[in-house]
Amino acid sequence: MGRAKIAISLDQQLLYRLDSLVKKERFPNRSQAIQEAVEEKLERMNKSRLAQECARLDPAFEKALAEEGLSEEISEWPEY
């Protein structure tokens, strides 16, 4: 995937912390550090959204769907 150059503004203290991580070689450069931070934040937001959607599900209805037709087939299952 291609890359795009952008300009951002950061709080001076945040920039100091970012540069400190680059200096300690935790990241090769500012761009990589910022890219990883944005990716991580977006991933967390996606997981949060999934959790919210899952919370909306009706457990009884989901269980009924999962067990639909199970009673007829359970006798054919191997013993564990």
Secondary structure, DSSP 8 states (H G I E B T S, - for coil): -----------HHHHHHHHHHHHTTSSSSHHHHHHHHHHHHHHHHHHHHHHHHHHTS-HHHHHHHHHTTHHHHGGGS---
